[in-house]
């Protein structure tokens, strides 16, 4: 199963991508909650498109980066 590696505060954790859309943001209603003032309430989503995954910025204030590249 594919996974997302979340790095925060000098630590990392693996999150399994076990549904078609994963929401990421600062508030608890997201699938992945990141408690950081630089993260928007609804920051980004990771969406399954066939056999690949696409990352979307949801109009976040500080942008979304994948492998250090802004999307």
C-alpha positions as CSV (number, residue, x, y, z in Angstrom):
1,X,0.0,0.0,0.0
2,X,1.3,3.5,-0.8
3,X,2.3,5.8,2.0
4,X,3.1,9.4,2.7
5,X,6.1,10.3,4.8
6,X,5.2,13.2,7.0
7,X,8.1,15.1,8.5
8,X,7.5,17.6,11.2
9,X,9.5,18.9,14.2
10,X,12.5,16.7,13.4
11,X,10.4,13.5,13.4
12,X,8.8,11.6,10.6
13,X,5.9,9.2,10.4
14,X,4.4,7.0,7.7
15,X,0.7,7.5,6.8
16,X,-0.8,4.8,4.6
17,X,-2.8,6.1,1.7
18,X,-5.8,3.9,2.4
19,X,-8.6,6.0,0.7
20,X,-8.9,7.8,-2.6
21,X,-8.6,11.4,-1.2
22,X,-6.5,12.3,1.8
23,X,-6.9,15.8,3.3
24,X,-4.1,17.6,5.1
25,X,-4.4,20.7,7.2
26,X,-4.2,22.3,10.6
27,X,-7.6,21.3,12.0
28,X,-8.8,17.9,13.3
29,X,-11.3,17.3,10.5
30,X,-8.4,16.6,8.1
31,X,-7.2,13.0,7.6
32,X,-3.7,14.3,8.5
33,X,-3.6,17.1,11.1
34,X,-0.4,19.2,11.2
35,X,-0.3,21.5,14.2
36,X,1.8,24.3,12.8
37,X,0.9,27.9,12.3
38,X,2.4,27.8,8.7
39,X,-0.2,25.2,7.7
40,X,-3.6,26.4,6.6
41,X,-6.8,24.9,8.0
42,X,-7.4,23.1,4.7
43,X,-3.9,23.1,3.2
44,X,-3.6,20.3,0.6
45,X,-5.1,17.1,-0.6
46,X,-3.6,13.9,-2.1
47,X,-5.9,12.2,-4.6
48,X,-5.7,8.8,-6.3
49,X,-6.0,9.1,-10.1
50,X,-6.0,5.6,-11.4
51,X,-2.6,4.1,-10.5
52,X,-1.0,7.4,-9.5
53,X,-1.4,10.0,-6.8
54,X,-1.8,13.8,-7.4
55,X,-1.1,16.5,-4.8
56,X,-3.3,19.6,-4.9
57,X,-2.8,22.9,-3.0
58,X,-6.1,24.1,-1.6
59,X,-5.3,27.8,-1.8
60,X,-3.0,27.6,1.2
61,X,-1.3,30.8,2.4
62,X,2.3,29.4,2.3
63,X,2.0,26.9,-0.6
64,X,2.5,23.2,-0.9
65,X,5.8,21.5,-1.6
66,X,6.6,18.0,-2.8
67,X,10.3,17.0,-2.5
68,X,11.2,20.6,-1.8
69,X,9.5,21.9,-5.0
70,X,6.5,24.2,-4.8
71,X,3.4,22.9,-6.7
